[in-house]
Amino acid sequence: MDYATVAKAVQQGGTLYFIVIFLAGCAYAFWPKKKAEFDAAARLPLEEDA
């Protein structure tokens, strides 16, 4: 194995890794059960402190 082969394999592996992480983040953000939690968090700055 030469350097170019290893470098290309690592670049492709890193790209796949970040694609998987990105898709997992999107799935988490758009999961239907999380809507109520995100809506509550969106209203937090508008609530008055007691």
DSSP file (Angstrom, degrees, kcal/mol; ACC not computed):
  #  RESIDUE AA STRUCTURE BP1 BP2  ACC     N-H-->O    O-->H-N    N-H-->O    O-->H-N    TCO  KAPPA ALPHA  PHI   PSI    X-CA   Y-CA   Z-CA
    1    1 A M              0   0    0      0, 0.0     2,-0.2     0, 0.0     0, 0.0   0.000 360.0 360.0 360.0 131.1    0.0    0.0    0.0
    2    2 A D     >  -     0   0    0      1,-0.1     4,-1.9     0, 0.0     3,-0.2  -0.544 360.0 -99.2-102.3 175.0    1.3    3.4   -0.9
    3    3 A Y  H  > S+     0   0    0      1,-0.2     4,-2.9     2,-0.2     5,-0.2   0.880 118.7  55.7 -61.7 -41.5    0.4    6.8    0.6
    4    4 A A  H  > S+     0   0    0      1,-0.2     4,-2.2     2,-0.2    -1,-0.2   0.876 107.7  49.0 -62.9 -38.5   -2.0    7.7   -2.2
    5    5 A T  H  > S+     0   0    0     -3,-0.2     4,-2.1     2,-0.2    -1,-0.2   0.924 114.0  45.2 -67.1 -44.7   -4.1    4.6   -1.7
    6    6 A V  H  X S+     0   0    0     -4,-1.9     4,-2.4     2,-0.2    -2,-0.2   0.921 112.8  51.1 -64.9 -43.8   -4.3    5.1    2.0
    7    7 A A  H  X S+     0   0    0     -4,-2.9     4,-2.3     1,-0.2    -2,-0.2   0.909 110.9  48.2 -61.8 -42.6   -5.1    8.8    1.7
    8    8 A K  H  X S+     0   0    0     -4,-2.2     4,-2.3    -5,-0.2    -1,-0.2   0.909 111.7  49.8 -65.4 -41.4   -7.9    8.1   -0.8
    9    9 A A  H  X S+     0   0    0     -4,-2.1     4,-2.4     1,-0.2    -2,-0.2   0.904 111.9  47.9 -64.0 -41.4   -9.4    5.3    1.5
   10   10 A V  H  X S+     0   0    0     -4,-2.4     4,-2.6     2,-0.2    -1,-0.2   0.893 111.1  51.1 -67.7 -39.7   -9.3    7.6    4.5
   11   11 A Q  H  X S+     0   0    0     -4,-2.3     4,-2.2    -5,-0.2    -2,-0.2   0.920 112.7  45.5 -63.5 -43.5  -10.9   10.5    2.5
   12   12 A Q  H  X S+     0   0    0     -4,-2.3     4,-2.4     2,-0.2    -2,-0.2   0.902 113.5  49.9 -67.2 -40.6  -13.8    8.3    1.3
   13   13 A G  H  X S+     0   0    0     -4,-2.4     4,-2.4    -5,-0.2    -2,-0.2   0.906 111.2  49.1 -64.1 -41.5  -14.3    6.8    4.8
   14   14 A G  H  X S+     0   0    0     -4,-2.6     4,-2.4     2,-0.2    -2,-0.2   0.895 110.2  51.1 -64.4 -40.2  -14.4   10.2    6.3
   15   15 A T  H  X S+     0   0    0     -4,-2.2     4,-2.0     2,-0.2    -2,-0.2   0.933 111.6  46.6 -63.1 -45.7  -16.9   11.4    3.8
   16   16 A L  H  X S+     0   0    0     -4,-2.4     4,-2.3     1,-0.2    -2,-0.2   0.900 110.7  54.0 -62.6 -40.3  -19.2    8.4    4.4
   17   17 A Y  H  X S+     0   0    0     -4,-2.4     4,-2.3     1,-0.2    -2,-0.2   0.936 110.7  44.6 -59.7 -48.1  -18.8    8.9    8.2
   18   18 A F  H  X S+     0   0    0     -4,-2.4     4,-2.4     1,-0.2    -1,-0.2   0.821 110.5  54.7 -70.4 -30.1  -19.9   12.6    8.0
   19   19 A I  H  X S+     0   0    0     -4,-2.0     4,-2.5     2,-0.2    -1,-0.2   0.922 109.9  47.2 -65.1 -43.2  -22.8   11.7    5.6
   20   20 A V  H  X S+     0   0    0     -4,-2.3     4,-2.2     2,-0.2    -2,-0.2   0.922 112.9  48.5 -63.8 -44.0  -24.1    9.2    8.1
   21   21 A I  H  X S+     0   0    0     -4,-2.3     4,-2.2     2,-0.2    -2,-0.2   0.913 112.1  49.5 -62.5 -42.3  -23.8   11.7   11.0
   22   22 A F  H  X S+     0   0    0     -4,-2.4     4,-2.3     1,-0.2    -2,-0.2   0.922 111.5  47.9 -62.8 -45.2  -25.6   14.3    8.9
   23   23 A L  H  X S+     0   0    0     -4,-2.5     4,-2.4     1,-0.2    -1,-0.2   0.871 110.4  52.2 -65.7 -36.1  -28.4   12.0    8.1
   24   24 A A  H  X S+     0   0    0     -4,-2.2     4,-2.2     2,-0.2    -1,-0.2   0.906 109.8  49.6 -65.0 -40.6  -28.7   10.9   11.7
   25   25 A G  H  X S+     0   0    0     -4,-2.2     4,-2.4     2,-0.2    -2,-0.2   0.896 111.4  48.4 -63.9 -40.9  -29.0   14.6   12.7
   26   26 A C  H  X S+     0   0    0     -4,-2.3     4,-2.2     2,-0.2    -2,-0.2   0.908 110.4  51.2 -65.4 -41.6  -31.7   15.2   10.1
   27   27 A A  H  < S+     0   0    0     -4,-2.4     4,-0.5     1,-0.2    -2,-0.2   0.905 111.9  47.8 -62.5 -40.4  -33.6   12.2   11.2
   28   28 A Y  H >< S+     0   0    0     -4,-2.2     3,-0.8     1,-0.2    -2,-0.2   0.923 113.0  47.7 -65.0 -44.3  -33.4   13.4   14.8
   29   29 A A  H 3< S+     0   0    0     -4,-2.4    -2,-0.2     1,-0.2    -1,-0.2   0.836 118.9  38.5 -68.4 -33.1  -34.5   16.9   13.9
   30   30 A F  T 3< S+     0   0    0     -4,-2.2    -1,-0.2    -5,-0.2    -2,-0.2   0.287  80.6 128.5-103.7  10.4  -37.5   15.8   11.8
   31   31 A W    X   -     0   0    0     -3,-0.8     3,-1.6    -4,-0.5     4,-0.4  -0.507  60.6-134.5 -66.8 129.1  -38.7   12.9   13.9
   32   32 A P  G >  S+     0   0    0      0, 0.0     3,-1.3     0, 0.0     4,-0.4   0.824 100.8  58.9 -58.5 -35.2  -42.4   13.4   14.5
   33   33 A K  G 3  S+     0   0    0      1,-0.2     4,-0.4     2,-0.1     3,-0.3   0.701 100.3  58.6 -69.2 -17.4  -42.3   12.6   18.2
   34   34 A K  G <> S+     0   0    0     -3,-1.6     4,-2.5     1,-0.2    -1,-0.2   0.544  79.4  91.0 -86.9  -8.2  -39.8   15.4   18.8
   35   35 A K  H <> S+     0   0    0     -3,-1.3     4,-2.6    -4,-0.4     5,-0.2   0.904  85.8  48.4 -58.0 -45.8  -42.1   18.1   17.4
   36   36 A A  H  > S+     0   0    0     -4,-0.4     4,-2.2    -3,-0.3    -1,-0.2   0.906 112.4  49.3 -63.1 -40.9  -43.7   19.0   20.8
   37   37 A E  H  > S+     0   0    0     -4,-0.4     4,-1.9     1,-0.2    -1,-0.2   0.909 113.3  46.0 -64.8 -41.9  -40.3   19.2   22.5
   38   38 A F  H  X S+     0   0    0     -4,-2.5     4,-2.0     2,-0.2    -2,-0.2   0.866 110.8  53.1 -70.6 -35.9  -38.9   21.5   19.8
   39   39 A D  H  X S+     0   0    0     -4,-2.6     4,-1.4    -5,-0.2    -2,-0.2   0.908 109.5  49.1 -64.1 -41.4  -42.1   23.7   19.8
   40   40 A A  H  X S+     0   0    0     -4,-2.2     4,-0.7     1,-0.2    -2,-0.2   0.899 111.2  49.6 -64.3 -40.5  -41.7   24.1   23.6
   41   41 A A  H  < S+     0   0    0     -4,-1.9     3,-0.5     1,-0.2    -1,-0.2   0.851 107.2  55.5 -67.1 -33.7  -38.1   25.0   23.2
   42   42 A A  H  < S+     0   0    0     -4,-2.0    -1,-0.2     1,-0.2    -2,-0.2   0.816 108.2  48.6 -68.4 -30.0  -39.0   27.6   20.4
   43   43 A R  H >X S+     0   0    0     -4,-1.4     3,-1.3    -3,-0.2     4,-0.8   0.602  86.4  91.6 -84.6 -11.6  -41.4   29.3   22.8
   44   44 A L  G >< S+     0   0    0     -4,-0.7     3,-1.1    -3,-0.5    -1,-0.2   0.879  81.9  52.2 -54.6 -46.1  -38.9   29.5   25.7
   45   45 A P  G 34 S+     0   0    0      0, 0.0    -1,-0.3     0, 0.0    -2,-0.1   0.743 108.5  53.4 -65.2 -19.4  -37.5   33.0   24.8
   46   46 A L  G <4 S+     0   0    0     -3,-1.3    -2,-0.2    -4,-0.2     2,-0.2   0.600  87.0  99.3 -90.5 -12.3  -41.0   34.4   24.7
   47   47 A E  S << S-     0   0    0     -3,-1.1     2,-0.3    -4,-0.8    -3,-0.0  -0.500  74.4-121.8 -78.1 144.0  -42.1   33.3   28.1
   48   48 A E        -     0   0    0     -2,-0.2     2,-0.3     1,-0.1    -1,-0.1  -0.600  26.0-113.8 -83.0 144.5  -42.0   35.7   31.0
   49   49 A D              0   0    0     -2,-0.3    -1,-0.1     1,-0.1     0, 0.0  -0.575 360.0 360.0 -76.7 139.6  -39.8   34.8   34.1
   50   50 A A              0   0    0     -2,-0.3    -1,-0.1     0, 0.0    -2,-0.0   0.453 360.0 360.0 -90.6 360.0  -41.9   34.2   37.2
